Amino acid sequence: MSLSTYFRKIFSYPIILGLLLLCLAFAAQPAFADTLPMTEDPVAVQSTDVPVSSLHAMPAIWSVIPFLLLLGMIATGPLFYGHFWHKYYPVIAIGLGAVVVGYYLFMLHDQHHPVHSLAEYASFIALLGALYVVSGGILIKVDKQGTAMVNVILLLLGAVLANFIGTTGASMLLIRPYMRLNRRRLLPYHVVFFIFIVSNVGGSLTPMGDPPLFLGFLKGVPFEWTLLNLWGPWMFAIGLLLAIFFVFDKRNKIEVVHHKPHTGKVSIMGARNILFLVAVIGAIFIDPNVIELPSFLYINYHGDKISYLRELIMLLTAVVAYKTSNSAAIKENHFNFDPIKEVAFLFIGIFATMMPALQLIGAFAQENAHLVTANSLYWTAGGLSGVLDNAPTYLNFLAAAMGKIGLDIGNPEHVRQFANGVMLDGVSSMDYLAAVSIASVFFGAFTYIGNAPNFMVKAIAEEEGLGMPSFLNYIIKFAIPILLPVLFLTWLVFSGCSN
C-alpha cells in the first residue's frame, strides 16, 4: 500500500471533520469576533492568557458530560464491549467531539475555542505522527539479554534523553529496542514503568522535555530554570521509580534459554532517520513570536495569526523519511500505522470534548486565586494533568498563581520576575512555579491519556502482542499503588512544607 493511501486511511476522517468545523466556525460569524485578542501561538493555548469568562459566555456544567462519557468509554470499552469499541471508536470520538463543538458554535456563539482547539490538535498530531513515522525507520539492536540492571540503565538513559528530544521522541525511539531486549521475558510492568520514567517523569529538566515546560519557556521562563530548580525532584522520583522497577524485574523468574553468547554490541540500522528526527524536534522551536514569517505562512482568523509552518515541516519530514527509510528496519520494527490511527481518532475527540472542562477550571482558578497555594497547585494541577491536556492545565494554574500578585502571564517580563522569585504569602513564587511544573509533568503518567506518548507506547506494545492493562487496570494496578506514593513522597520532600 502506498504512503498516500496510508495517510488517507488514517487521517481522512479527522481532517474532514476539522475542515467541516472550520467552515462552520467561519459561517457562524459572531458579532463579538472582532473583539478577540491577538493571540501569540496556537501551541501555547492562547485562550488561557486572559480570563476566558471576559471573552465568551461560560459553558454550562452539563457540557463536560461528553468528555466524561468519552473517558468512561476509553476506560471500559476494551474491557467490557471490546468488539463494538474497536469497530466504532472513531465514530464515537468524532461524534462526541462534534456535539461539543456544535454547542460552542451555535449555542455559545464561540468560534475562538473550537478553532484554537483544532489548531492545537493539528500541532499535536503532526508532531506525534512525524515522530512515529521517523522513529519507525530506526532499528536499534542491542545484542544483550534484558536483565534488571540492564533495564534500569536503559530506562535511566531514556529519562536523560527525554530532556533533549522530548518524552515523545525518546519514547518512540526506545520503546521497540527496549521490548526486543526483553522479548523472552517481557511483561506489562516493563512497559508501564517505561511510561512512568521515559514518557513522563524523565522529561522535566529542560523545556524540550515536555509540552508544559516548553510553553513556560515560550511565555518567558528562562531556559535553564527547569534544570536549576527541578533536578532535585527529578533525581528523587526517577531514583524511586528505578528502585521499585529493579525489585519488580529482579523477581521476574521467566527462564530465558540462551542459544548463543551475547556480544553486548549495539547496532543502528536506518541511522539517517536520526537527521529527520532532529528536523522534527527543531521545527518545534519555530516560534512566530520570535521569527517573523511571510504572511502566506499564517492563517488570519479575526485578528489571530495562526502559523502552520512547523506542522507543515513535520508532515513533509515524515513523508520524506518514510519514502527513504531502510526497508529492512521498517520490516523488523513491524511498523504499521494502526497505533497512530488510534491516537488520531481518540484525541480529536478528547481535544474537542475537554474544552468546557478546561474553560471552567481556568475560570475558577483565576477567580479564586486566594485558594491557589504551592500545595494546591501540586495536587490540583497534577490531578487534572492526568486526565486533561497538561499544557493548558499548566498555563491556567500558572496564570492564577501570578494573578495573586497582579502579574500577567501574557507579559514575558512578568513571567521572568515570577520565575526569579517574589514573595507570595510568605513563600517564594519559585516554589509555586516548581509545584505546577513538577505536577504537570509527573502526573501525566497517571493515565494512558495524561501525556501524548503514553497511548502511543501502549498501542505499540499491543501491536507486538503484549497484553497491556486496560485503562482502569493501569490506574488501579500500577498508577495508584506505585506512582501515587512516589508523587506523594516527592511532594512531601520538596513541596510539603510550603503553604
C-alpha positions in Angstrom: 0.0 0.0 0.0 1.4 3.4 -0.9 2.2 6.1 1.6 -0.5 8.4 0.3 -3.1 5.6 0.8 -1.9 5.0 4.3 -2.2 8.7 5.3 -5.6 8.9 3.6 -6.9 6.0 5.6 -5.5 7.3 8.8 -6.2 11.0 8.8 -9.1 11.4 6.3 -11.9 11.4 8.8 -10.2 13.7 11.4 -9.2 16.1 8.6 -12.7 16.1 7.0 -14.2 16.8 10.4 -11.7 19.6 11.0 -12.4 21.3 7.7 -16.1 21.0 8.4 -15.7 22.6 11.8 -13.6 25.4 10.3 -16.3 26.0 7.8 -19.0 26.1 10.5 -16.8 28.4 12.6 -16.4 30.9 9.8 -20.0 30.7 8.8 -21.2 31.4 12.4 -19.7 34.9 12.3 -20.5 36.0 15.9 -20.8 39.7 16.4 -18.1 39.9 19.0 -15.5 38.2 16.9 -13.6 41.4 16.2 -13.1 41.9 20.0 -11.0 38.8 20.4 -7.4 39.5 21.5 -4.4 38.9 19.3 -3.0 35.5 20.2 0.6 34.5 20.3 0.9 30.9 19.4 -1.6 28.1 18.8 0.6 25.6 20.6 0.7 28.0 23.6 -3.1 27.7 24.1 -3.8 31.4 23.6 -7.2 31.4 25.3 -5.5 30.9 28.7 -3.7 34.2 28.7 -6.7 36.2 29.8 -9.7 35.2 31.8 -11.9 33.3 29.4 -15.0 34.5 31.1 -14.3 38.0 29.9 -14.2 37.0 26.3 -17.1 34.5 25.9 -20.1 33.1 27.7 -19.0 30.3 30.0 -20.2 26.8 29.1 -22.7 25.0 31.3 -21.6 22.4 33.7 -23.5 19.7 31.8 -21.3 20.3 28.8 -18.5 18.3 30.4 -20.7 15.2 30.1 -19.4 14.2 26.6 -15.8 14.4 27.9 -16.6 12.2 30.9 -18.5 9.8 28.6 -15.6 9.5 26.2 -13.2 8.9 29.1 -15.5 6.3 30.5 -15.8 4.5 27.2 -12.0 4.6 26.7 -11.7 3.0 30.2 -14.4 0.4 29.8 -14.7 -0.2 26.1 -11.8 -2.6 25.6 -12.7 -4.5 28.7 -16.5 -5.0 28.5 -17.5 -4.4 24.9 -14.3 -4.8 23.0 -15.6 -5.8 19.6 -18.1 -2.9 19.5 -15.4 -0.4 20.8 -12.7 -1.4 18.4 -15.1 -1.2 15.4 -16.8 2.1 16.3 -14.4 4.1 18.5 -13.7 6.6 15.6 -17.4 7.3 15.2 -17.8 7.7 19.0 -14.9 10.0 19.4 -15.8 12.2 16.5 -19.5 12.2 17.3 -19.0 13.3 20.9 -16.5 15.9 19.8 -18.9 17.3 17.2 -21.6 17.6 19.9 -19.4 19.9 22.0 -18.2 21.9 19.0 -21.7 22.4 17.8 -22.7 23.6 21.3 -19.8 26.2 21.2 -20.6 27.4 17.7 -24.4 27.6 17.8 -25.4 28.0 21.5 -22.4 29.9 22.9 -21.6 31.6 19.6 -18.0 31.0 20.4 -15.7 30.3 17.5 -12.5 31.1 19.4 -12.2 27.9 21.5 -13.1 25.4 18.7 -10.7 27.0 16.2 -7.8 27.1 18.6 -8.5 23.6 19.9 -8.4 22.4 16.3 -5.1 24.3 15.8 -3.7 22.7 19.0 -4.8 19.2 17.8 -3.1 19.8 14.4 0.1 20.6 16.2 -0.3 17.6 18.4 -1.0 15.0 15.7 1.6 16.5 13.3 4.3 16.1 16.0 3.2 12.6 17.1 2.7 11.4 13.6 6.1 12.7 12.4 8.0 11.2 15.4 6.2 7.9 15.0 6.9 7.6 11.3 10.6 8.8 11.6 11.4 6.5 14.5 9.8 3.6 12.8 12.7 3.6 10.3 15.3 3.5 13.0 16.2 0.0 14.2 18.3 -0.2 17.3 19.7 -3.6 18.2 21.4 -4.5 21.4 22.9 -7.9 21.5 22.3 -8.4 25.1 19.8 -10.2 27.3 17.5 -7.9 29.3 18.2 -8.1 33.0 17.1 -6.0 35.9 20.3 -3.9 35.9 20.4 -3.6 32.1 16.8 -2.4 32.0 17.5 0.1 34.8 20.4 1.6 32.8 18.3 1.8 29.6 15.4 3.5 31.4 17.8 5.9 33.0 19.3 6.7 29.6 15.8 7.2 28.3 15.0 9.6 31.1 18.0 11.7 30.3 17.4 11.5 26.5 13.9 12.7 27.0 15.2 16.1 28.0 16.9 16.5 24.6 14.4 15.1 22.2 11.2 15.2 24.3 9.4 12.5 26.1 7.6 11.6 22.8 10.8 11.4 20.8 12.6 9.3 23.4 9.6 7.0 23.8 9.2 6.4 20.0 12.9 5.9 19.6 13.5 3.5 22.5 10.3 1.5 23.1 10.9 -1.0 20.4 14.5 -1.8 21.3 13.5 -1.9 24.9 10.9 -4.6 24.2 13.2 -6.5 21.9 15.8 -6.5 24.7 13.3 -8.2 27.0 11.4 -10.2 24.3 11.8 -13.6 26.1 10.7 -12.2 29.5 8.5 -9.2 28.6 5.6 -8.5 30.9 3.2 -5.5 31.1 5.0 -3.9 34.0 8.1 -3.4 31.7 6.1 -1.1 29.5 4.2 0.6 32.4 7.5 1.6 34.1 8.8 2.8 30.6 5.7 5.1 30.5 6.3 6.3 34.0 10.0 7.0 33.5 10.8 7.8 29.9 7.4 9.0 28.7 6.8 11.4 31.6 8.9 12.0 34.7 12.2 11.9 32.7 11.4 15.0 30.6 11.3 17.6 33.4 14.8 19.1 33.3 14.6 21.2 30.1 11.8 23.0 28.2 12.3 20.4 25.4 11.3 17.6 27.7 7.6 18.1 27.9 5.0 20.4 26.4 4.0 22.4 29.6 7.7 23.3 30.2 8.1 24.3 26.6 5.1 26.6 26.8 6.5 28.1 30.0 9.7 28.8 28.1 7.8 30.5 25.3 6.0 32.6 27.9 9.3 33.8 29.5 10.5 31.2 31.9 14.4 31.1 31.5 15.6 28.1 29.5 17.9 26.9 32.4 15.2 27.4 35.1 13.9 23.8 35.0 17.4 22.3 35.2 18.5 24.5 38.1 15.2 24.1 40.1 13.8 20.7 39.2 16.9 18.5 39.3 16.2 17.5 42.9 12.6 16.2 42.3 13.8 14.6 39.1 16.6 12.6 40.7 14.3 11.7 43.7 11.4 10.5 41.6 13.5 8.8 38.9 15.6 7.1 41.7 12.5 5.8 43.5 10.8 4.5 40.3 14.0 2.8 39.1 14.5 1.2 42.6 10.9 -0.1 42.5 11.3 -1.3 39.0 14.5 -3.1 39.9 12.6 -5.1 42.6 9.9 -6.0 40.2 12.3 -7.0 37.5 14.6 -8.9 39.8 11.7 -11.1 40.8 10.9 -11.9 37.1 11.6 -15.6 37.1 10.8 -16.3 33.5 13.5 -18.6 32.3 15.5 -17.5 29.3 17.1 -20.0 27.0 20.4 -18.7 25.6 21.0 -20.0 22.1 24.3 -18.2 21.7 26.6 -15.9 23.7 25.6 -12.2 23.7 28.3 -9.8 22.5 26.8 -6.7 24.0 27.1 -5.0 20.6 24.8 -2.1 19.8 23.9 -1.5 16.2 21.7 1.0 14.4 20.0 0.4 11.1 18.4 3.4 9.3 20.6 5.9 11.2 20.0 8.6 8.6 16.5 8.9 10.0 18.1 10.5 13.1 18.6 13.6 10.9 14.9 13.6 10.2 14.3 13.2 14.0 16.4 16.3 14.6 14.5 18.2 11.9 11.2 17.4 13.6 12.4 18.4 17.0 14.0 21.6 15.6 10.6 22.5 14.0 9.1 22.7 17.4 11.2 25.8 18.1 9.8 27.8 15.2 8.1 30.5 17.3 6.2 33.0 15.3 6.6 35.5 18.2 10.3 35.5 17.6 10.7 34.6 13.9 8.8 36.8 11.6 7.3 34.6 8.9 6.0 35.5 5.5 2.3 36.4 5.6 1.3 33.3 3.5 2.5 31.1 6.3 -0.2 32.4 8.6 -4.0 31.8 8.7 -5.6 35.1 9.7 -8.6 34.5 11.8 -10.4 37.6 13.2 -7.0 39.2 14.1 -5.4 35.9 15.3 -2.4 34.9 13.3 -2.1 31.1 13.4 1.1 29.8 11.9 1.2 26.3 10.2 4.9 26.3 9.2 6.1 23.9 11.9 3.3 21.4 11.2 4.0 21.5 7.5 7.7 20.8 8.2 6.8 17.9 10.4 4.5 16.3 8.0 6.8 16.8 5.0 9.6 15.3 7.1 7.5 12.3 7.9 6.7 11.7 4.2 10.3 12.0 3.1 11.5 9.9 6.0 9.0 7.1 5.2 9.9 7.2 1.5 13.6 7.0 2.1 13.6 4.7 5.2 15.6 1.5 5.3 13.0 -1.2 4.3 14.7 -3.8 6.5 14.4 -1.5 9.5 10.7 -0.8 8.8 10.1 -4.6 8.5 12.0 -5.6 11.6 10.3 -2.9 13.6 6.9 -4.4 12.5 6.0 -0.9 11.5 2.4 -0.1 10.6 0.0 2.9 11.0 -2.5 1.3 13.4 -1.2 2.9 16.6 -1.1 6.4 15.2 -4.5 5.9 13.7 -6.0 5.0 17.1 -4.4 8.1 18.6 -5.5 10.4 15.8 -9.2 9.4 16.2 -9.4 9.3 20.0 -7.5 12.5 20.6 -9.6 14.6 18.2 -12.5 13.6 20.4 -10.5 14.4 23.6 -9.3 17.8 22.3 -12.9 18.8 21.4 -14.7 17.5 24.4 -12.3 18.8 27.0 -12.9 22.4 26.0 -15.6 23.0 28.6 -13.7 21.3 31.4 -10.6 23.4 30.7 -12.5 26.6 30.4 -14.5 26.1 33.6 -11.4 25.0 35.5 -9.4 28.0 34.2 -12.1 30.5 35.1 -12.5 29.0 38.6 -8.7 29.1 39.2 -8.4 32.7 38.1 -11.5 33.9 40.1 -10.4 32.1 43.2 -6.7 32.9 43.3 -6.8 33.0 47.1 -7.2 29.2 47.1 -4.0 28.8 45.0 -1.0 27.7 47.1 2.0 25.7 46.3 0.3 22.6 47.8 -3.0 23.1 46.0 -1.1 23.7 42.7 0.7 20.5 43.0 -2.3 18.3 43.7 -4.9 20.1 41.6 -2.8 20.9 38.6 -1.3 17.4 38.8 -4.6 15.6 39.2 -6.1 17.4 36.3 -3.0 16.8 34.2 -3.6 13.1 34.5 -6.9 13.3 32.5 -6.7 16.7 30.7 -4.1 18.1 28.4 -1.3 19.1 30.8 -0.2 22.1 28.7 -3.3 24.3 29.1 -3.7 23.0 32.7 -0.2 24.3 33.4 -0.9 27.7 31.9 -4.3 28.1 33.6 -2.8 27.4 37.1 0.3 29.4 36.5 -1.9 32.3 35.4 -3.9 32.0 38.6 -0.7 32.0 40.8 0.7 35.0 39.0 -2.6 36.8 39.3 -2.4 36.7 43.1 0.2 39.4 42.9 -1.0 41.2 39.8 1.4 39.7 37.3 0.2 38.8 33.8 1.2 35.5 32.2 1.0 37.3 28.8 3.9 39.6 29.8 7.3 37.9 29.4 8.9 40.3 31.9 6.3 39.4 34.5 6.9 35.7 33.9 10.7 36.1 34.3 10.0 38.1 37.5 7.8 35.3 38.8 10.4 32.7 37.9 13.2 34.6 39.6 11.3 34.8 42.9 8.8 37.2 44.5 7.1 36.5 47.8 3.6 35.1 47.8 2.0 34.5 51.2 5.4 34.1 52.7 6.6 31.7 50.1 8.8 32.4 47.1 7.0 32.3 43.7 9.7 29.9 42.6 8.0 27.3 44.8 4.7 27.9 43.0 6.3 27.6 39.6 8.1 24.4 40.7 4.9 22.9 42.0 2.9 23.4 38.9 5.9 22.4 36.7 6.5 19.1 38.5 2.9 18.3 38.8 2.1 18.9 35.1 4.9 16.6 34.0 4.9 13.9 36.7 1.1 13.4 36.9 1.0 12.9 33.1 1.9 9.3 33.8 -1.2 8.6 35.9 -3.4 7.5 33.0 -2.9 6.5 29.4 -4.2 9.8 28.1 -2.3 12.0 30.6 0.5 12.6 28.1 0.8 12.1 24.4 3.4 9.3 24.3 1.5 7.1 26.8 -1.1 5.9 24.5 1.4 5.5 21.7 3.6 3.3 23.8 0.6 1.2 24.8 -0.5 0.8 21.2 2.9 -0.2 20.0 3.2 -2.8 22.8 -0.2 -4.2 21.9 0.8 -4.3 18.2 3.7 -6.5 19.3 1.3 -8.9 21.0 1.7 -7.8 24.6 -1.5 -7.8 26.7 -1.4 -4.3 28.3 -3.6 -3.5 31.2 -6.9 -1.7 30.4 -7.4 2.0 31.2 -8.8 1.2 34.6 -6.4 -1.6 35.4 -3.5 0.6 34.6 -4.7 3.1 37.2 -5.7 0.5 39.8 -2.8 -1.9 39.5 0.0 0.5 38.7 -0.7 4.2 39.0 -2.3 4.2 42.4 -0.1 1.6 44.3 3.2 2.5 42.6 3.1 6.0 41.1 0.9 7.8 43.6 3.3 7.0 46.6 6.2 8.4 44.6 4.2 11.5 43.8 3.2 11.9 47.4 6.8 11.4 48.7 8.1 13.9 46.0 5.5 16.4 47.3 6.4 15.7 50.9 10.1 16.2 50.4 10.1 19.2 48.0 6.7 21.0 48.5 5.0 19.7 51.6 6.4 22.4 53.9 5.2 25.2 51.6 1.9 27.0 52.1 
